[in-house]
């Protein structure tokens, strides 16, 4: 597959006082997981790390693993991880995997 045919993925981070918000957009899959991982790991250094899934159109198991790794990293450092609920399609997959009990979900990043 050529680069031109790869689905688009964007990741951005903004820091607001004691909170770092990572916004993920597009398709999060194995091919882009390292970009997402770097941003999420950096956010876990903040007292509150927020991963915003609202802009995702697709997420494979790579994304699920990233969220669980982030939870573990935040917990180990005494920090908090919040996950902003994604679209119904994304959230349905996370619910089927019973991640509502594993992660702290919120409706907005604020």
Helices and strands as residue ranges (DSSP letters): G 3-5, E 9-16, E 19-28, G 30-32, H 33-43, E 48-59, H 61-76, E 80-84, H 88-96, E 105-106
